[in-house]
């Protein structure tokens, strides 16, 4: 009886870990996309500011 309960608990733990892994992978994917977008915006802003920066005399 205890072994069966242990097996059930272990299976539950495996399922929960898989769900957490999936959620974290999804979050990482979304954060990576947001970071790529931010990096592109920063790069664009840097290019724009260098174009409009006053020239040194």
C-alpha positions in Angstrom: 0.0 0.0 0.0 2.8 2.5 0.9 4.6 1.7 -2.3 1.6 2.3 -4.4 1.0 5.7 -2.6 4.7 6.5 -3.2 4.4 5.7 -6.9 1.3 7.9 -7.2 3.0 10.8 -5.4 6.1 10.3 -7.6 3.9 10.4 -10.8 2.2 13.5 -9.5 5.6 15.2 -9.0 6.7 14.2 -12.5 3.6 15.7 -14.0 3.9 18.9 -12.0 7.6 19.3 -13.0 6.7 18.8 -16.6 4.0 21.6 -16.3 6.5 23.9 -14.7 9.1 23.2 -17.3 6.6 23.9 -20.1 5.6 27.2 -18.4 9.2 28.3 -17.9 10.1 27.4 -21.5 7.2 29.4 -22.7 8.2 32.4 -20.6 11.8 32.2 -21.8 10.5 32.2 -25.4 8.3 35.3 -24.8 11.1 37.1 -23.0 13.6 36.3 -25.7 11.2 37.8 -28.3 10.7 40.9 -26.2 14.4 41.3 -25.7 15.1 41.0 -29.4 12.5 43.7 -30.0 14.1 45.9 -27.4 17.6 45.3 -28.7 16.4 46.3 -32.2 14.7 49.5 -30.9 17.9 50.4 -28.9 20.0 49.9 -32.0 17.7 51.9 -34.1 17.7 54.7 -31.5 21.5 54.7 -31.4 21.7 54.9 -35.2 19.1 57.8 -35.2 20.9 59.7 -32.5 24.3 59.5 -34.2 22.7 60.8 -37.3 21.3 63.9 -35.6 24.2 64.5 -33.2 25.8 67.8 -33.7 29.2 67.7 -35.4 32.2 68.5 -33.3 34.2 71.5 -34.5 
